[in-house]
C-alpha cells in the first residue's frame, strides 16, 4: 500500500468514526467511552460484552448503532427456558406439494443477522450460551450435520447485569474469552442525566441516518488489519498480558524485569491467555485509525487494556477480601511496566 493510500484510508475511517458518533449522539447522551470501545471492537472484527445496571440504555445504544450502520439488527432475549435451536435455527420436515416428497429444510434462527444483541446473556443455561461459541469464533453454525455460514459483518453484543445474580448462570471462561472487550457502562453524570430526562419526557423523536453499509464496514476492517505496529509496541502488549499470569515460571536474574509482580501472585488465580495479546494489538490498531493515525502506539495499548483484560483476569479470595478488582490489577501493571515497557 502506498503512502497516499495509507493517508486516504485513515481519513476514510476517521470520517466514518465522526459520522457514526454524530448519529449516535442524536439518541444517546454521553457514554463516549462506551461508544468508542464499541466501534473499536466493530472495526477490529471483535465482539463486545456490555456490563451495567438496568436503565443505562445499553439495548438502545446497540439498536441505534445498528441503525447508524445500516446493518440488520436481531435481538435475542435470553431466558432460562431458551434452547440452542431458538438461537441457531432448526430443521423441519416439509412436503413438496407437487411431488409429495418430504424433506428436511433448515429454518434460520435470529443468529443470522449482522448485529446480534444477546440481552441478559447470563440468564440462560450454559448449553444455550454455548450455542453462540461456534458463531462468534468461526462465523458459522452447524445444524443437522450441515454448516451454515453467517452473514458478514457479524457482531455479537451481549449485555449483563452485574448486581443481580439470583437465577443467573455465569458465562463459561471459554465464552468470556471470545469477547474482545468487556465494556463497563457507568451511570451518567448530573448534566448528562438532566439531558436524558429532558429528552425522554418530551415529545421528541430522534432519527438516525445510516452512514455505512456492510460492504463498507468490511473494507474498513481490512484497513485496520493493515495498520503497522512497531515491534516494541507488540512486546509491550505481550508483556502486559503475560505478567497477569501468576503461575508463569520465574526468569533468570538477568531478565528480572520480566518476572511476575508480587501483587499478581498474591491476588490473581489465572491470567490472560494469548488471545488477550492479539486483541490488545488489534484494539490498538483500530483505536489509532479511528483517531486519525496510521500507526499504533503503547498509548493505544494502554487505552484498550482495561476492556481487554478485565474479564480475562481471575482474582482469588485474597483479592475479594481486600476489594481488589481486575481493573486495579491492570492499573498496577501499567504503572509497573512504565511508558516504554521497561520497569
Secondary structure as UniProt FT lines:
FT   HELIX           3..25
FT   TURN            26..27
FT   HELIX           32..43
FT   TURN            44..45
FT   STRAND          48..51
FT   TURN            54..55
FT   HELIX           58..68
FT   TURN            69..70
FT   STRAND          73..77
FT   TURN            80..81
FT   HELIX           84..88
FT   STRAND          89..95
FT   TURN            97..99
FT   STRAND          102..108
FT   TURN            110..111
FT   STRAND          115..119
FT   HELIX           121..123
FT   HELIX           126..129
FT   HELIX           131..138
FT   STRAND          140..143
FT   TURN            144..145
FT   STRAND          146..149
FT   STRAND          155..160
FT   TURN            166..167
FT   HELIX           173..176
FT   TURN            177..178
FT   STRAND          181..184
FT   HELIX           190..200
FT   HELIX           214..225
FT   STRAND          228..229
FT   HELIX           231..242
FT   TURN            243..244
FT   TURN            246..247
FT   HELIX           253..258
FT   HELIX           262..267
FT   STRAND          268..270
FT   HELIX           274..290
FT   TURN            291..292
FT   STRAND          295..296
FT   HELIX           298..309
FT   TURN            310..312
FT   STRAND          314..315
FT   HELIX           317..322
FT   HELIX           326..337
FT   TURN            339..340
//
